Amino acid sequence: MEEKYIKEIMEKAEVLIEALPYIQRFNRKIIVVKYGGSAMVDDELKKSVIQDVTLLKLVGFKPIIVHGGGKEISRWVEKVGMEPEFVNGLRKTDEGTMEIAEMVLGKVNKSLVQMVEQLGVNAIGISGKDGGLLKVDKKLSGGEDIGFVGEIKEVNPKILYDLLEKDFLPIVCPVGLDDHFQTYNINADDAACAIARAVSAEKLAFLTDIEGVYKEPDDKSTLISELMVSDARKLIEEGYIGGGMLPKLNNCIEAIENGVSRVHILDGRIAHCLLLEIFTNKGIGTAILGDKERKFYHE
């Protein structure tokens, strides 16, 4: 055998050995993946995310995908010539927009099911309406009406447990019902967080369009690889966290305080970011841990 070939296969073996303790620890554990951002609109990235989640399933994890579809919804709203209306910077979801949103999310949902099935894993796409999974109240923004946007008040995870028990990979689109069975759109981050809490997920991973949490947002060298909850709170209190990261980080903290062991914020623009974060010692994004958690499993 050529020396170069031997070196290549030894490097592959080392990668597998590095992944072994993580596979052992998380075998049969639930991991919730919030899938959104650029990874949903780039075909190659979409393929790599689905490959990652499918591999997690095949090595013994119990993944649940919760997906968004904001960019695709916006594209279709413009396509049909509807004028968007904004309240406090948030798009108002009127009846027509809600109809388009549900149609688009359903299309996205089934396309993800199709991709998973092509890789030999059984998947089922559901919405928060199915089995009473996501029950909501109307959400307001600064006291103002923003239309059919829901705030989750209750999660009934029975349908997810049933699907996992039957060896299916559930793929959830973030639409729910209120007490009067009216349909509401739900922020996908909020839906993923609520579902992760309800099923006591071992991990919750957010695929985003940023590399992770920075202490100084304008300085890429200040990326934080691991962040304890107490330190995350301190960053928020001291004003280091703002913009779209603020609600995301608050969601992460809330998830950990409600039973989720670890939350990962990952750059979904990097191919196979899920595998790199979960199966390598250092990872590539930001892992947020409870204050009593150990930093690395093998240490």
C-alpha positions as a Markdown table, in Angstrom:
| # | Residue | x | y | z |
|---|---|---|---|---|
| 1 | Met | 0.0 | 0.0 | 0.0 |
| 2 | Glu | 1.2 | 3.5 | -0.7 |
| 3 | Glu | 2.1 | 5.6 | 2.3 |
| 4 | Lys | -0.2 | 8.4 | 1.2 |
| 5 | Tyr | -3.2 | 6.0 | 1.1 |
| 6 | Ile | -2.3 | 4.5 | 4.5 |
| 7 | Lys | -2.2 | 8.0 | 5.9 |
| 8 | Glu | -5.6 | 8.9 | 4.5 |
| 9 | Ile | -7.3 | 5.8 | 5.9 |
| 10 | Met | -5.6 | 6.4 | 9.3 |
| 11 | Glu | -7.0 | 9.9 | 9.4 |
| 12 | Lys | -10.4 | 8.6 | 8.7 |
| 13 | Ala | -10.0 | 6.1 | 11.5 |
| 14 | Glu | -9.0 | 8.9 | 13.9 |
| 15 | Val | -12.1 | 10.8 | 13.0 |
| 16 | Leu | -14.3 | 7.8 | 13.8 |
| 17 | Ile | -12.5 | 7.2 | 17.1 |
| 18 | Glu | -13.0 | 10.8 | 18.1 |
| 19 | Ala | -16.7 | 10.5 | 17.4 |
| 20 | Leu | -17.1 | 7.3 | 19.4 |
| 21 | Pro | -17.6 | 8.8 | 22.9 |
| 22 | Tyr | -20.2 | 11.2 | 21.5 |
| 23 | Ile | -22.0 | 8.3 | 19.7 |
| 24 | Gln | -22.0 | 6.3 | 23.0 |
| 25 | Arg | -23.3 | 9.2 | 25.1 |
| 26 | Phe | -26.1 | 10.3 | 22.8 |
| 27 | Asn | -27.3 | 6.9 | 21.6 |
| 28 | Arg | -31.1 | 6.8 | 21.8 |
| 29 | Lys | -31.2 | 10.4 | 23.0 |
| 30 | Ile | -33.4 | 13.0 | 21.4 |
| 31 | Ile | -31.8 | 15.9 | 19.4 |
| 32 | Val | -33.9 | 18.7 | 18.0 |
| 33 | Val | -32.5 | 20.5 | 14.9 |
| 34 | Lys | -33.9 | 23.9 | 14.0 |
| 35 | Tyr | -33.4 | 24.2 | 10.3 |
| 36 | Gly | -33.4 | 27.6 | 8.7 |
| 37 | Gly | -31.5 | 30.4 | 7.1 |
| 38 | Ser | -29.3 | 30.0 | 4.0 |
| 39 | Ala | -29.1 | 26.2 | 4.5 |
| 40 | Met | -32.7 | 26.1 | 3.4 |
| 41 | Val | -32.3 | 27.9 | 0.1 |
| 42 | Asp | -28.9 | 26.5 | -1.2 |
| 43 | Asp | -29.4 | 23.1 | -2.7 |
| 44 | Glu | -26.0 | 21.8 | -1.7 |
| 45 | Leu | -26.3 | 23.0 | 1.9 |
| 46 | Lys | -29.7 | 21.5 | 2.1 |
| 47 | Lys | -28.4 | 18.2 | 1.0 |
| 48 | Ser | -25.5 | 18.3 | 3.5 |
| 49 | Val | -27.9 | 19.1 | 6.4 |
| 50 | Ile | -30.2 | 16.2 | 5.5 |
| 51 | Gln | -27.2 | 13.9 | 5.2 |
| 52 | Asp | -26.1 | 15.0 | 8.7 |
| 53 | Val | -29.5 | 14.4 | 10.3 |
| 54 | Thr | -29.9 | 11.1 | 8.5 |
| 55 | Leu | -26.5 | 10.0 | 9.8 |
| 56 | Leu | -27.4 | 11.0 | 13.3 |
| 57 | Lys | -30.5 | 8.8 | 13.0 |
| 58 | Leu | -28.5 | 5.8 | 11.6 |
| 59 | Val | -25.9 | 5.9 | 14.4 |
| 60 | Gly | -28.6 | 5.8 | 17.1 |
| 61 | Phe | -29.7 | 9.4 | 17.8 |
| 62 | Lys | -33.4 | 10.3 | 17.7 |
| 63 | Pro | -33.5 | 13.5 | 15.7 |
| 64 | Ile | -36.5 | 15.8 | 15.2 |
| 65 | Ile | -36.3 | 18.5 | 12.6 |
| 66 | Val | -38.2 | 21.8 | 13.1 |
| 67 | His | -37.9 | 24.0 | 10.0 |
| 68 | Gly | -38.7 | 27.5 | 9.0 |
| 69 | Gly | -39.4 | 29.0 | 5.6 |
| 70 | Gly | -39.4 | 32.7 | 6.0 |
| 71 | Lys | -37.4 | 33.5 | 2.9 |
| 72 | Glu | -39.6 | 31.3 | 0.8 |
| 73 | Ile | -42.8 | 32.8 | 2.3 |
| 74 | Ser | -41.5 | 36.3 | 1.5 |
| 75 | Arg | -40.8 | 35.2 | -2.1 |
| 76 | Trp | -44.3 | 33.9 | -2.6 |
| 77 | Val | -45.9 | 36.9 | -1.0 |
| 78 | Glu | -44.1 | 39.1 | -3.5 |
| 79 | Lys | -44.8 | 36.7 | -6.3 |
| 80 | Val | -48.6 | 37.1 | -5.9 |
| 81 | Gly | -48.3 | 40.9 | -5.7 |
| 82 | Met | -49.3 | 41.3 | -2.0 |
| 83 | Glu | -48.0 | 44.4 | -0.3 |
| 84 | Pro | -46.2 | 43.5 | 3.0 |
| 85 | Glu | -47.3 | 45.4 | 6.1 |
| 86 | Phe | -44.9 | 45.8 | 9.0 |
| 87 | Val | -45.5 | 46.5 | 12.7 |
| 88 | Asn | -42.5 | 47.3 | 14.9 |
| 89 | Gly | -40.2 | 45.8 | 12.2 |
| 90 | Leu | -42.2 | 42.5 | 12.1 |
| 91 | Arg | -44.2 | 41.4 | 9.1 |
| 92 | Lys | -47.9 | 41.4 | 9.8 |
| 93 | Thr | -49.4 | 38.1 | 9.0 |
| 94 | Asp | -52.9 | 38.8 | 7.7 |
| 95 | Glu | -55.3 | 36.2 | 6.5 |
| 96 | Gly | -53.9 | 36.1 | 2.9 |
| 97 | Thr | -50.3 | 35.9 | 4.1 |
| 98 | Met | -51.2 | 33.1 | 6.6 |
| 99 | Glu | -52.8 | 31.1 | 3.7 |
| 100 | Ile | -49.6 | 31.5 | 1.7 |
| 101 | Ala | -47.4 | 30.7 | 4.7 |
| 102 | Glu | -49.1 | 27.5 | 5.4 |
| 103 | Met | -49.0 | 26.4 | 1.8 |
| 104 | Val | -45.3 | 27.2 | 1.5 |
| 105 | Leu | -44.4 | 25.6 | 4.8 |
| 106 | Gly | -46.3 | 22.5 | 3.8 |
| 107 | Lys | -44.3 | 22.4 | 0.5 |
| 108 | Val | -41.0 | 22.8 | 2.3 |
| 109 | Asn | -42.0 | 20.2 | 4.8 |
| 110 | Lys | -42.7 | 17.5 | 2.2 |
| 111 | Ser | -39.6 | 18.3 | 0.2 |
| 112 | Leu | -37.5 | 17.6 | 3.3 |
| 113 | Val | -39.4 | 14.4 | 3.9 |
| 114 | Gln | -38.6 | 13.4 | 0.3 |
| 115 | Met | -34.8 | 14.1 | 0.8 |
| 116 | Val | -34.7 | 12.0 | 4.0 |
| 117 | Glu | -36.6 | 9.1 | 2.3 |
| 118 | Gln | -34.1 | 9.2 | -0.6 |
| 119 | Leu | -31.3 | 8.4 | 1.9 |
| 120 | Gly | -33.1 | 5.3 | 3.2 |
| 121 | Val | -34.6 | 6.7 | 6.4 |
| 122 | Asn | -38.4 | 6.8 | 7.1 |
| 123 | Ala | -39.6 | 10.4 | 7.8 |
| 124 | Ile | -43.0 | 11.9 | 8.5 |
| 125 | Gly | -43.8 | 15.5 | 8.0 |
| 126 | Ile | -46.3 | 17.1 | 10.4 |
| 127 | Ser | -47.4 | 20.6 | 11.5 |
| 128 | Gly | -48.1 | 21.8 | 15.0 |
| 129 | Lys | -51.7 | 21.3 | 14.2 |
| 130 | Asp | -51.3 | 17.5 | 14.1 |
| 131 | Gly | -52.2 | 15.7 | 17.3 |
| 132 | Gly | -52.5 | 19.0 | 19.1 |
| 133 | Leu | -48.7 | 19.3 | 19.0 |
| 134 | Leu | -48.5 | 23.1 | 19.3 |
| 135 | Lys | -51.3 | 25.2 | 21.0 |
| 136 | Val | -50.9 | 28.9 | 20.8 |
| 137 | Asp | -52.3 | 32.3 | 21.9 |
| 138 | Lys | -52.2 | 35.3 | 19.7 |
| 139 | Lys | -48.9 | 37.1 | 19.9 |
| 140 | Leu | -48.6 | 40.9 | 20.1 |
| 141 | Ser | -45.7 | 43.1 | 19.4 |
| 142 | Gly | -45.4 | 46.0 | 21.8 |
| 143 | Gly | -49.1 | 45.6 | 22.5 |
| 144 | Glu | -49.9 | 45.9 | 18.8 |
| 145 | Asp | -51.7 | 43.3 | 16.6 |
| 146 | Ile | -49.4 | 41.6 | 14.1 |
| 147 | Gly | -52.0 | 39.2 | 12.7 |
| 148 | Phe | -52.0 | 35.5 | 12.8 |
| 149 | Val | -48.7 | 35.0 | 14.6 |
| 150 | Gly | -48.9 | 32.6 | 17.5 |
| 151 | Glu | -47.1 | 32.4 | 20.9 |
| 152 | Ile | -46.8 | 28.8 | 22.1 |
| 153 | Lys | -48.6 | 28.1 | 25.3 |
| 154 | Glu | -48.6 | 24.3 | 25.3 |
| 155 | Val | -46.8 | 21.4 | 23.6 |
| 156 | Asn | -48.4 | 18.0 | 23.4 |
| 157 | Pro | -45.4 | 15.8 | 22.4 |
| 158 | Lys | -47.3 | 12.5 | 22.2 |
| 159 | Ile | -47.3 | 12.4 | 18.4 |
| 160 | Leu | -43.5 | 12.9 | 18.4 |
| 161 | Tyr | -42.9 | 10.1 | 21.0 |
| 162 | Asp | -45.1 | 7.8 | 18.9 |
| 163 | Leu | -43.2 | 8.5 | 15.7 |
| 164 | Leu | -39.8 | 8.2 | 17.4 |
| 165 | Glu | -40.9 | 4.9 | 19.0 |
| 166 | Lys | -41.9 | 3.6 | 15.5 |
| 167 | Asp | -38.5 | 4.6 | 14.2 |
| 168 | Phe | -39.6 | 7.6 | 12.1 |
| 169 | Leu | -37.8 | 10.9 | 11.8 |
| 170 | Pro | -40.4 | 13.6 | 12.5 |
| 171 | Ile | -40.1 | 16.8 | 10.5 |
| 172 | Val | -42.2 | 19.6 | 12.0 |
| 173 | Cys | -43.4 | 22.8 | 10.4 |
| 174 | Pro | -44.2 | 25.7 | 12.8 |
| 175 | Val | -48.0 | 26.2 | 12.5 |
| 176 | Gly | -50.3 | 25.8 | 15.4 |
| 177 | Leu | -53.9 | 26.3 | 16.6 |
| 178 | Asp | -55.5 | 28.5 | 19.3 |
| 179 | Asp | -58.3 | 27.5 | 21.5 |
| 180 | His | -60.8 | 28.3 | 18.7 |
| 181 | Phe | -58.9 | 26.2 | 16.2 |
| 182 | Gln | -57.7 | 29.2 | 14.3 |
| 183 | Thr | -54.4 | 28.7 | 12.4 |
| 184 | Tyr | -51.3 | 30.7 | 13.4 |
| 185 | Asn | -47.8 | 31.0 | 12.1 |
| 186 | Ile | -45.1 | 30.4 | 14.7 |
| 187 | Asn | -41.5 | 31.6 | 14.9 |
| 188 | Ala | -39.4 | 28.5 | 14.1 |
| 189 | Asp | -36.9 | 29.2 | 16.8 |
| 190 | Asp | -39.6 | 29.4 | 19.4 |
| 191 | Ala | -41.2 | 26.2 | 18.1 |
| 192 | Ala | -37.9 | 24.3 | 18.2 |
| 193 | Cys | -37.2 | 25.5 | 21.7 |
| 194 | Ala | -40.7 | 24.6 | 23.0 |
| 195 | Ile | -40.5 | 21.1 | 21.4 |
| 196 | Ala | -37.0 | 20.5 | 22.8 |
| 197 | Arg | -38.2 | 21.4 | 26.3 |
| 198 | Ala | -41.3 | 19.2 | 26.0 |
| 199 | Val | -39.4 | 16.1 | 24.9 |
| 200 | Ser | -36.4 | 16.8 | 27.3 |
| 201 | Ala | -34.1 | 16.8 | 24.4 |
| 202 | Glu | -30.4 | 16.0 | 25.1 |
| 203 | Lys | -29.4 | 18.6 | 22.4 |
| 204 | Leu | -31.0 | 21.5 | 20.6 |
| 205 | Ala | -29.1 | 22.8 | 17.5 |
| 206 | Phe | -29.9 | 26.0 | 15.7 |
| 207 | Leu | -28.7 | 26.3 | 12.1 |
| 208 | Thr | -28.2 | 30.0 | 11.5 |
| 209 | Asp | -26.4 | 32.4 | 9.1 |
| 210 | Ile | -23.8 | 33.3 | 11.7 |
| 211 | Glu | -20.8 | 31.4 | 13.1 |
| 212 | Gly | -22.0 | 31.5 | 16.7 |
| 213 | Val | -22.0 | 33.8 | 19.7 |
| 214 | Tyr | -19.4 | 36.6 | 19.7 |
| 215 | Lys | -18.3 | 38.6 | 22.7 |
| 216 | Glu | -17.7 | 41.5 | 20.3 |
| 217 | Pro | -20.1 | 41.1 | 17.3 |
| 218 | Asp | -17.7 | 43.0 | 15.0 |
| 219 | Asp | -14.6 | 41.0 | 15.9 |
| 220 | Lys | -14.7 | 37.4 | 14.4 |
| 221 | Ser | -11.8 | 36.4 | 16.7 |
| 222 | Thr | -14.1 | 36.7 | 19.8 |
| 223 | Leu | -16.2 | 33.7 | 18.8 |
| 224 | Ile | -17.1 | 31.8 | 22.0 |
| 225 | Ser | -16.9 | 28.0 | 21.5 |
| 226 | Glu | -18.5 | 27.1 | 24.9 |
| 227 | Leu | -20.7 | 29.3 | 27.0 |
| 228 | Met | -22.1 | 28.4 | 30.4 |
| 229 | Val | -25.7 | 29.8 | 31.1 |
| 230 | Ser | -24.4 | 32.1 | 33.8 |
| 231 | Asp | -21.9 | 33.6 | 31.4 |
| 232 | Ala | -24.6 | 33.9 | 28.7 |
| 233 | Arg | -26.8 | 35.9 | 31.1 |
| 234 | Lys | -23.8 | 38.1 | 32.0 |
| 235 | Leu | -23.1 | 38.9 | 28.3 |
| 236 | Ile | -26.8 | 39.9 | 27.8 |
| 237 | Glu | -26.8 | 42.1 | 31.0 |
| 238 | Glu | -23.6 | 43.8 | 29.9 |
| 239 | Gly | -25.0 | 44.7 | 26.5 |
| 240 | Tyr | -22.8 | 42.5 | 24.4 |
| 241 | Ile | -25.7 | 40.6 | 22.8 |
| 242 | Gly | -28.2 | 42.4 | 20.5 |
| 243 | Gly | -30.2 | 42.2 | 17.3 |
| 244 | Gly | -31.5 | 38.8 | 16.3 |
| 245 | Met | -29.0 | 37.0 | 18.6 |
| 246 | Leu | -30.7 | 38.3 | 21.7 |
| 247 | Pro | -34.0 | 36.4 | 21.4 |
| 248 | Lys | -32.1 | 33.3 | 20.1 |
| 249 | Leu | -29.8 | 33.3 | 23.2 |
| 250 | Asn | -32.7 | 33.9 | 25.5 |
| 251 | Asn | -34.4 | 30.9 | 23.9 |
| 252 | Cys | -31.2 | 28.8 | 24.5 |
| 253 | Ile | -31.1 | 29.8 | 28.2 |
| 254 | Glu | -34.7 | 29.0 | 28.7 |
| 255 | Ala | -34.3 | 25.6 | 27.0 |
| 256 | Ile | -31.4 | 24.6 | 29.2 |
| 257 | Glu | -33.3 | 25.8 | 32.3 |
| 258 | Asn | -36.2 | 23.5 | 31.3 |
| 259 | Gly | -34.2 | 20.3 | 30.9 |
| 260 | Val | -32.3 | 20.5 | 27.6 |
| 261 | Ser | -28.7 | 19.5 | 28.3 |
| 262 | Arg | -26.9 | 21.5 | 25.6 |
| 263 | Val | -27.8 | 24.0 | 22.9 |
| 264 | His | -25.7 | 24.6 | 19.8 |
| 265 | Ile | -25.7 | 27.7 | 17.6 |
| 266 | Leu | -24.2 | 26.7 | 14.3 |
| 267 | Asp | -23.4 | 28.4 | 11.0 |
| 268 | Gly | -25.6 | 26.5 | 8.6 |
| 269 | Arg | -23.6 | 27.9 | 5.6 |
| 270 | Ile | -20.8 | 25.4 | 6.5 |
| 271 | Ala | -21.4 | 22.0 | 5.0 |
| 272 | His | -21.9 | 19.3 | 7.6 |
| 273 | Cys | -21.8 | 21.8 | 10.4 |
| 274 | Leu | -23.9 | 19.4 | 12.6 |
| 275 | Leu | -21.5 | 16.6 | 12.4 |
| 276 | Leu | -18.5 | 18.8 | 13.0 |
| 277 | Glu | -20.1 | 20.3 | 16.1 |
| 278 | Ile | -21.5 | 17.1 | 17.6 |
| 279 | Phe | -18.8 | 14.6 | 16.8 |
| 280 | Thr | -15.6 | 16.6 | 17.3 |
| 281 | Asn | -13.9 | 17.7 | 20.5 |
| 282 | Lys | -13.7 | 21.4 | 19.7 |
| 283 | Gly | -16.7 | 21.9 | 17.4 |
| 284 | Ile | -17.2 | 24.9 | 15.1 |
| 285 | Gly | -20.1 | 26.9 | 16.6 |
| 286 | Thr | -21.1 | 27.9 | 20.1 |
| 287 | Ala | -22.3 | 25.3 | 22.6 |
| 288 | Ile | -24.3 | 26.6 | 25.5 |
| 289 | Leu | -24.3 | 24.4 | 28.6 |
| 290 | Gly | -25.9 | 24.4 | 32.0 |
| 291 | Asp | -23.6 | 25.6 | 34.8 |
| 292 | Lys | -23.2 | 22.0 | 36.1 |
| 293 | Glu | -22.4 | 20.4 | 32.8 |
| 294 | Arg | -18.9 | 19.2 | 32.0 |
| 295 | Lys | -17.3 | 20.9 | 29.0 |
| 296 | Phe | -16.2 | 17.8 | 27.1 |
| 297 | Tyr | -17.7 | 14.4 | 27.6 |
| 298 | His | -14.4 | 12.5 | 27.5 |
| 299 | Glu | -12.6 | 14.7 | 30.0 |
